[in-house]
């Protein structure tokens, strides 16, 4: 585990009008990862949910990341499951 350098985490973004797949994520202006896939989430009111790979130092829940290709756009690292973190929804 000491040699792990990257993690796969989930981020949420408010914007839906930009192409995000492949975008570079930054922390304090330094590249720390890439967006693997990005889709609107019906459970989050249309916000974009995305799987990303990031450096371990950028993987903590609550970390705010920016996108190199879209200045001013902020992504929040979130815990999973995103839409029901307490897992309180009934299962059918």
N, C-alpha and C positions, 0 to 999 in steps of 0.2 A: 504493500500500500504506500510505502514511502516514495516509490518511484512514479506514482500516478501524477500526470501533469495536466490532464484535461478531464472534464466531466461532461456528460450529457444532462442538460437541465431544460426546464420549460420557462419561457418568457411570455409576457402579455404586453401587447401594444394597443394603443387607442386608435391609431390610424389604419384605415383600410384602403386608402387610395394610392398606395405606393407598392412597387414590386420589392419584396423583401428577401426572397430566396437567394442565398449566396451572399447576402450583405455581410459586411465586416462589423463585428461588435467591438466597442471600445470601452475601456474603463480609464478614466482620467486622461483621455486622449491617446491611450496606448492600445493597439490591437490585442484583443484577448480571445476572439473566437469568431465563429461564422454561423449564420442561420442555415439550418438544413432544410426545413420545410416550414411553411407558414400558411395557416388557414383561418377563416373567420369561425368563431365559436358561437353556436346558437345559445349555449348555456351562459355565455358572458355578454349577451346583448350585442353580438356582432364584433366585439373586440377580436383582435388577432391573437391567436395562440400559436406558439412556435417551439419546435424542438431545436436546440442549439448545442454546439460544443463550445466550451469555454475553458480557459485556464482555471485551475483549482481555486486560485485567489479571487476569481470572479463568480464563483458558483454558489455563494451563500444566498439563501432566501432573503429578499429585500434589497439586494444589490441593484443599483440603477446603472444601466448600460446605455451608451449612445451608439448610433449607427453612423459609420464613416460616410456612407453614401447619402445619408439624409440628416444633415445637421439640424439639431433641435428636437429630433425624434428620440424619445426615451423609452426604453424597455425595462420592465421590472422582472427580476428573477422571482419565480413563485414556486411554492411547494406543490406536490402532486398528491392526490388528484386536485386539479385546479377548480373545477366547478362544485365540488362537494368535499372540502378538506376534512370535515369531521366524519365523513362517510355516513351521513344520517339519512340519505335518501333510501326509500324502501327498494328492495330488490325484487324483481318479478320472477 
